[in-house]
Amino acid sequence: MTAVVALLGPVSICVMFVVLGLLSNRLGRVTRTRPYYVGFYVAALLVGASTLWRLVTPAGQAEASVGEVTLMALGVTLGAFVAWRYWSWLLAERG
C-alpha cells in the first residue's frame, strides 16, 4: 500500500506537465510563439520513465537508483524551464 501511495507524487507531476502542455499549446497558437510546449511532453515522458523505473526496481531495494533520480531531475528541470519560458509574462505584467 505504501508503494502505491509513493507513486502518486510522480504520477501527479506527469499529469501536471501534460495539462501545462495542453494549455501552453493553446496559448502558443493564439500568440503565435514557437512550440516550446513540446518540452512539457518530454518532461512528462522523463518523469514517467522515472516512475516506471521505480516500478520495475526490486521491492527490497530501499534507496532510489541513480538513473531514476536523474530522469526525475531532468524532467522537472526541463518542465520548470519551459514553464518559465512560456508563462513568465504573467510575472512581468504591471497594473
FENNORDA-V29721 format. One record per backbone hydrogen bond with DSSP energy under -1.0 kcal/mol. CO is the residue of the C=O (numbers start at 1). NH is the residue of the N-H. E is the energy in kcal/mol with one decimal. If there is no record, write none. Layout:
co=CO nh=NH e=E
co=CO nh=NH e=E
//
This chain:
co=1 nh=5 e=-1.9
co=2 nh=6 e=-2.2
co=5 nh=8 e=-1.0
co=7 nh=11 e=-2.0
co=8 nh=12 e=-2.2
co=9 nh=13 e=-1.9
co=10 nh=14 e=-2.0
co=11 nh=15 e=-2.3
co=12 nh=16 e=-2.3
co=13 nh=17 e=-2.3
co=14 nh=18 e=-2.0
co=15 nh=19 e=-2.5
co=16 nh=20 e=-2.7
co=17 nh=21 e=-2.2
co=18 nh=22 e=-2.3
co=19 nh=23 e=-2.6
co=20 nh=24 e=-2.7
co=21 nh=25 e=-1.9
co=22 nh=26 e=-1.7
co=23 nh=27 e=-2.4
co=24 nh=28 e=-2.8
co=25 nh=29 e=-1.9
co=26 nh=30 e=-1.7
co=27 nh=31 e=-2.6
co=28 nh=32 e=-1.1
co=28 nh=33 e=-1.3
co=34 nh=36 e=-2.5
co=35 nh=38 e=-1.2
co=36 nh=39 e=-2.4
co=37 nh=40 e=-1.5
co=38 nh=42 e=-2.1
co=39 nh=43 e=-2.5
co=40 nh=44 e=-2.4
co=41 nh=45 e=-2.0
co=42 nh=46 e=-2.4
co=43 nh=47 e=-2.5
co=44 nh=48 e=-2.4
co=45 nh=49 e=-2.4
co=46 nh=50 e=-2.1
co=47 nh=51 e=-2.0
co=48 nh=52 e=-2.5
co=49 nh=53 e=-2.3
co=50 nh=54 e=-1.9
co=51 nh=55 e=-1.8
co=52 nh=56 e=-2.1
co=53 nh=57 e=-1.1
co=58 nh=61 e=-1.3
co=65 nh=69 e=-2.0
co=66 nh=70 e=-2.5
co=67 nh=71 e=-2.5
co=68 nh=72 e=-2.1
co=69 nh=73 e=-2.7
co=70 nh=74 e=-2.7
co=71 nh=75 e=-2.4
co=72 nh=76 e=-2.5
co=73 nh=77 e=-2.3
co=74 nh=78 e=-2.5
co=75 nh=79 e=-2.4
co=76 nh=80 e=-2.4
co=77 nh=81 e=-2.3
co=78 nh=82 e=-2.5
co=79 nh=83 e=-2.3
co=80 nh=84 e=-2.2
co=81 nh=85 e=-2.3
co=82 nh=86 e=-2.6
co=83 nh=87 e=-2.8
co=84 nh=88 e=-1.3
co=87 nh=90 e=-1.4
co=88 nh=92 e=-1.2
co=89 nh=93 e=-1.1
//
